[in-house]
Amino acid sequence: MNITFLPAYSLVLLLILSSCNRREENPFWDDGTEKFEVHAIFDGERFPNVVVAMDGTVIATWGRDSYKVRRSEDGGNTWGPVITVADPGFHGGGLTVDENSGALFAFIEEGHPPSPLAVYKSTDHGKTWYMHDVEIHPDIKGNIPSMHMNERGITLRYGEYAGRLIRPARSYGGGNQREFWPEHYTNAIYSDDGGSTWHTSDPFPAYGTGEAALEELSDGRIYYNSRRHLSTDGLNPRMRFIAWSNDGGHTWEDMSVSDELPDGDQDRDYGLMAGLVRLPLDDHDILLFSNIDSPGGRSRGTIWASFDGGKTWPVKRLAEQGSFAYSSMAAGRNGTPSEGMIYLFYESEGKGKIARFNLAWVTEGEDWRKFLDN
């Protein structure tokens, strides 16, 4: 009996060890060699957003006067020509990849919102675009949301709402003038039918907010991180506002003000659009956040890293010493030329610059596993 038992036990042990090793694999770390490079891919205008299509094509969108796209099919080594999707067209942020079908959705407004909205769709990884008819339902206050200039959308992967498309949105109230800021609030739109019908979430639980980002954690909760232009309740508007959803992005609760993540330059109450991405690892909730680490002026673009789903942010690294304003982030997809790379698309010196780097660069070569919450 022992003769048959010991080999079987050994086999089980090997399988367990193998499973543990697989859980610790992280293509964004690879062998721990730091990788970082940056290139300017747009000149003039404003408003960055970046996603990675299902085939690994990196897609950067840009534009205040016209909505433009550039694509990289080799992981960001080279970039194709500018594709104009809408002229005129005002960037609505939140390019969204439907991971169920591979389609992409672009939200484009006629001018600075509140403004009429059009949705464009691509079914060939951003090569061509056509106008897509959608229905967007109002929120509980009766407001149809605006889109500018929130971070990209995502497809939910875990739990009851897996497959849902969701992206942050906002309400401008009566307009964008300062007198209306106390009416502004952040929210989200979500679709369960492949992007034809969109429902609007309840408002984020703080007024004066806008330009938000969200990511889903491996337990199915949604982490929501928002800019705040104006404090209406005495809370610090110079740090990011955080809330959570346990129902697929319909309601937001447990709001707090971050002690670690700044909202723009720290000499004024105005905030700054930020980038946010969760690295697509099933076993770890590693989040990266981009904003500025500046006492005054929009400069010193910085990446923060959390290894526990946004509870703590033990690592940060300077990405751009000089001019740095709005930013967006995306992560590469396994088995494609983008694998293992992280993309940061940001405004700098009147240009749209894109950096690509790995997790080893963020941690300055320190093993990522040392930051895990054990």
Secondary structure in CASP SS format (residue, H / E / C, confidence):
PFRMAT SS
TARGET T0000
AUTHOR 0000-0000-0000
METHOD secondary structure of the structure
MODEL  1
M C 1.00
N H 1.00
I H 1.00
T H 1.00
F H 1.00
L H 1.00
P H 1.00
A H 1.00
Y H 1.00
S H 1.00
L H 1.00
V H 1.00
L H 1.00
L H 1.00
L H 1.00
I H 1.00
L H 1.00
S H 1.00
S H 1.00
C H 1.00
N H 1.00
R H 1.00
R H 1.00
E H 1.00
E C 1.00
N C 1.00
P C 1.00
F C 1.00
W C 1.00
D C 1.00
D C 1.00
G C 1.00
T C 1.00
E C 1.00
K C 1.00
F E 1.00
E E 1.00
V E 1.00
H E 1.00
A E 1.00
I E 1.00
F E 1.00
D E 1.00
G C 1.00
E C 1.00
R C 1.00
F C 1.00
P C 1.00
N E 1.00
V E 1.00
V E 1.00
V E 1.00
A C 1.00
M C 1.00
D C 1.00
G C 1.00
T C 1.00
V E 1.00
I E 1.00
A E 1.00
T E 1.00
W E 1.00
G C 1.00
R C 1.00
D C 1.00
S C 1.00
Y E 1.00
K E 1.00
V E 1.00
R E 1.00
R E 1.00
S E 1.00
E C 1.00
D C 1.00
G C 1.00
G C 1.00
N C 1.00
T C 1.00
W C 1.00
G C 1.00
P C 1.00
V C 1.00
I E 1.00
T E 1.00
V E 1.00
A E 1.00
D C 1.00
P C 1.00
G C 1.00
F E 1.00
H E 1.00
G C 1.00
G C 1.00
G C 1.00
L C 1.00
T E 1.00
V E 1.00
D C 1.00
E C 1.00
N C 1.00
S C 1.00
G C 1.00
A C 1.00
L E 1.00
F E 1.00
A E 1.00
F E 1.00
I E 1.00
E E 1.00
E C 1.00
G C 1.00
H C 1.00
P C 1.00
P C 1.00
S C 1.00
P C 1.00
L E 1.00
A E 1.00
V E 1.00
Y E 1.00
K E 1.00
S E 1.00
T C 1.00
D C 1.00
H C 1.00
G C 1.00
K C 1.00
T C 1.00
W C 1.00
Y E 1.00
M E 1.00
H C 1.00
D C 1.00
V C 1.00
E E 1.00
I E 1.00
H C 1.00
P C 1.00
D C 1.00
I C 1.00
K C 1.00
G C 1.00
N C 1.00
I C 1.00
P C 1.00
S E 1.00
M C 1.00
H C 1.00
M C 1.00
N C 1.00
E C 1.00
R C 1.00
G C 1.00
I E 1.00
T E 1.00
L C 1.00
R C 1.00
Y C 1.00
G H 1.00
E H 1.00
Y H 1.00
A C 1.00
G C 1.00
R C 1.00
L E 1.00
I E 1.00
R E 1.00
P E 1.00
A E 1.00
R E 1.00
S E 1.00
Y C 1.00
G C 1.00
G C 1.00
G C 1.00
N C 1.00
Q C 1.00
R H 1.00
E H 1.00
F H 1.00
W H 1.00
P H 1.00
E H 1.00
H C 1.00
Y E 1.00
T E 1.00
N E 1.00
A E 1.00
I E 1.00
Y E 1.00
S E 1.00
D C 1.00
D C 1.00
G C 1.00
G C 1.00
S C 1.00
T E 1.00
W E 1.00
H E 1.00
T E 1.00
S C 1.00
D C 1.00
P C 1.00
F C 1.00
P C 1.00
A C 1.00
Y E 1.00
G C 1.00
T E 1.00
G E 1.00
E E 1.00
A E 1.00
A E 1.00
L E 1.00
E E 1.00
E E 1.00
L C 1.00
S C 1.00
D C 1.00
G C 1.00
R C 1.00
I E 1.00
Y E 1.00
Y E 1.00
N E 1.00
S E 1.00
R E 1.00
R E 1.00
H C 1.00
L C 1.00
S C 1.00
T C 1.00
D C 1.00
G C 1.00
L C 1.00
N C 1.00
P C 1.00
R C 1.00
M E 1.00
R E 1.00
F E 1.00
I E 1.00
A E 1.00
W E 1.00
S E 1.00
N C 1.00
D C 1.00
G C 1.00
G C 1.00
H C 1.00
T C 1.00
W C 1.00
E E 1.00
D E 1.00
M E 1.00
S E 1.00
V E 1.00
S E 1.00
D E 1.00
E E 1.00
L E 1.00
P E 1.00
D C 1.00
G C 1.00
D C 1.00
Q C 1.00
D C 1.00
R C 1.00
D C 1.00
Y C 1.00
G C 1.00
L C 1.00
M C 1.00
A C 1.00
G E 1.00
L E 1.00
V E 1.00
R E 1.00
L C 1.00
P C 1.00
L C 1.00
D C 1.00
D C 1.00
H C 1.00
D C 1.00
I C 1.00
L E 1.00
L E 1.00
F E 1.00
S E 1.00
N E 1.00
I E 1.00
D C 1.00
S C 1.00
P C 1.00
G C 1.00
G C 1.00
R C 1.00
S E 1.00
R E 1.00
G E 1.00
T E 1.00
I E 1.00
W E 1.00
A E 1.00
S E 1.00
F C 1.00
D C 1.00
G C 1.00
G C 1.00
K C 1.00
T C 1.00
W C 1.00
P C 1.00
V E 1.00
K E 1.00
R E 1.00
L E 1.00
A E 1.00
E E 1.00
Q E 1.00
G E 1.00
S E 1.00
F C 1.00
A C 1.00
Y C 1.00
S E 1.00
S E 1.00
M E 1.00
A E 1.00
A E 1.00
G C 1.00
R C 1.00
N C 1.00
G C 1.00
T C 1.00
P C 1.00
S C 1.00
E C 1.00
G C 1.00
M C 1.00
I E 1.00
Y E 1.00
L E 1.00
F E 1.00
Y E 1.00
E E 1.00
S E 1.00
E C 1.00
G C 1.00
K E 1.00
G E 1.00
K E 1.00
I E 1.00
A E 1.00
R E 1.00
F E 1.00
N C 1.00
L H 1.00
A H 1.00
W H 1.00
V H 1.00
T C 1.00
E C 1.00
G C 1.00
E C 1.00
D C 1.00
W H 1.00
R H 1.00
K H 1.00
F H 1.00
L C 1.00
D C 1.00
N C 1.00
END
